[in-house]
Amino acid sequence: MQHGRYRFIVGFLVAPLALYAVFVIWPFIQSIYYSFTDWTGLSPDFKMVGFDNYTRMFKDDIFWKSLQHSVLLVLLLPLVTLGLALFFAFMLNVGGRRRKNATVSGVRGSGFYKIAYFFPQVLSIVIVALLFQFAFNPRGGMINSTLEGIGLDSFQPEWLGDPNLALICVMTVLVWSTVGFFVVLFSAGMASIPKDFYEAALLDGANRFTTFFKITLPLLWDTVQSGWVYMGILALGVEAFTAVQVMTVGPGGPDYSTTVLPLYVYQTAFRDGQAGYATTIGVGLLIVTMLFAAVVMRLGRRERLEF
Amino acid sequence: MKTTDTPPAPPAAGPAPAAKRPAPAVEEKSSEGKVLNVFSHGVLIIWAILVVMPLLWAVMSSFKTDDSILSTPWELPDKLHFENWSRAWNQAHMSDYFFNTIVVVGGSLVGTLLLGSMAAYVLARFDFPGNRFLYFLFIGGMSFPIILALVPLFFVMNNMSLLNTQHGLILVYIAYSLPFTVFFLTSFFRTLPTSVAEAAMLDGASHTRTFFQVMLPMAKPGLISVGIFNFLGQWNQYMLPTVLNTDPNQRVLSQGLVELANSQGYKGDWSGLFAGLVMAMLPVLGAYIVFQRQVVAGLTAGAVK
């Protein structure tokens, strides 16, 4: 029996573990090793160069630009996205006209709003990025022709072609595609808050803004915090990479105005043939990611409220 | 479509506006409620328009001629130009991209669910040395930047002759889907009652048989949630195939669309492009509308845990 049990455990774990080790863990460990080599990725020969890649990274302007953009995304994206989502979710759940026997109520048709808002979340980020690349097109794109339609002919920015605007455009698109997910998530959280909390607060004369900050937000804090982590990983990872790579010219924008760390890793490795240096930048990205998670965990730590 | 947390709207001609209610404390608040109601609806409708408009614009543009897309972006098409769609499907290889994606996602989805539930079951239900370590090893993969592993992964795949092959891509998709799948299903298996499995064991079923005939059927709701999550993730995958799958004949949908945008953009075939985009949107749009509740449950399941 005991023998059969261990055979079963090993038998069930061996295939998933092998796949995971070969394709995820092993490359991950290797990348740290490669970051100390001058490997091009093209030839099998390389040698250890110590910290050369790291000193090079610290002098690399494009690295600093990418880092700056990534940090900006990590700070602004969660703030805007979660802020908007909280606002909409509160509207949906508490913003409605008061009805009989209900102290707080959602607006009518909140089900419809949630379905519509969530939709961009299921679309591939590639599709979203391509769609907005056309929408931002200065000639015949949806946005500039709308501006023209409402009489703002003189205000016709180049959007993705303008180094000052390109990154903002990318961020807008990421916000657009993610807000709905958090509206639904926060709505579910808000619906589980007992209604008598609101009743008590309203009887005490609190208005809705007070109830939001004193009741809803504190009780929702855990969800907000995991949303913050999720947005941060998105801003430092695949989504930001894809949006920038697909949407902006170059890619990386005019004069590297939109390049982000993951994109710079990708370009260094697969366009410039500097696999060793690319993994060094990757390690930089890893450090930024870990710092971000640590900061959020630390700032987000609050007394847990039970209800 | 119903949501569970919204009470059904009262009849529109309801005779009891809040202001007529007796309780004074509440009456005072009700005017605020009305203003807020108009305000909420206004804001909510604006965002709904912002979400829906670009999608409608894309659908509309896919039926227009190139000239009218650029010169009159907001006008309805003069007639439905279905030739855009057939051009994208046949000449721009959208049919091939669809087929490749279905093969890769189909294979990796089955593999992910099978291997993920096997590992999760063992980790959730059996005590053995190293259990916690393996669990954290698996779920640790959720948080590190994939791009870092991608450079060496390229050469691992190269050495194993798996680059530009569909089975190679399937294996990688499975491997990178395991962290979340194991995380989700482990907590799911822990919630399932032990008594049924124990009864099966007493009747002489082996561990393997108990798993496949008793536990897996019981875990169906969890498998569906995590299956939808993985389906959307793998269907929409872009970075992994971009790096590991550079053979033009093996392209998946997301790669194909970017390629289409790059090449057709020069030719000026905007209508074909929009047709391709809308074509790629339709399957997920359809799946979302039909399985709306499961999709939302599947996608939000990880974040609330």
Interface residues (C-beta under 8 A of the other chain):
Chain A: G4 R5 Y6 F8 I9 G11 F12 L13 A15 P16 L17 L19 Y20 V22 F23 V24 I25 W26 P27 F28 Q30 S31 Y34 G41 L84 F87 F88 M91 L92 N93 G95 G96 R97 R98 R99 K100 A102 S105 G106 V107 R108 G109 S110 G111 F112 Y113 K114 I115 A116 Y117 F118 F119 P120 Q121 V122 L123 S124 I125 V126 I127 L130 L131 F132 Q133 F134 A135 R139 G140 G141 M142 S145 T146 G149 W176 V179 G180 F181 V184 L185 S187 A188 G189 A191 L202 L203 G205 N207 R208 T223 S226 G227 Y230 I233 L236 G237 V238 F241 T242 V246 P262 V265 Y266 A269 F270 A275 A278 T279 G282 V283 L285 L286 T289 A293
Chain B: M1 K2 T3 T4 D5 T6 P7 A9 P10 A16 A18 A25 V26 K29 S30 E32 G33 K34 L36 N37 F39 S40 H41 V43 L44 W47 A48 L50 V51 V52 M53 P54 L55 W57 A58 S61 I69 L70 S71 P73 W74 L115 G116 M118 A119 Y121 V122 F126 F128 L134 L137 F138 G141 S143 F144 P145 I146 I147 L148 A149 L150 V151 P152 L153 F154 F155 V156 L171 V172 I174 A175 Y176 L178 P179 V182 S206 H207 T208 F211 L232 W235 N236 Y238 M239 V243 L253 S254 L257 V258 A261 W270 L273 F274 L277 A280 M281 V284 L285 A287 Y288 Q292 V295 V296 L299 T300 A303 V304
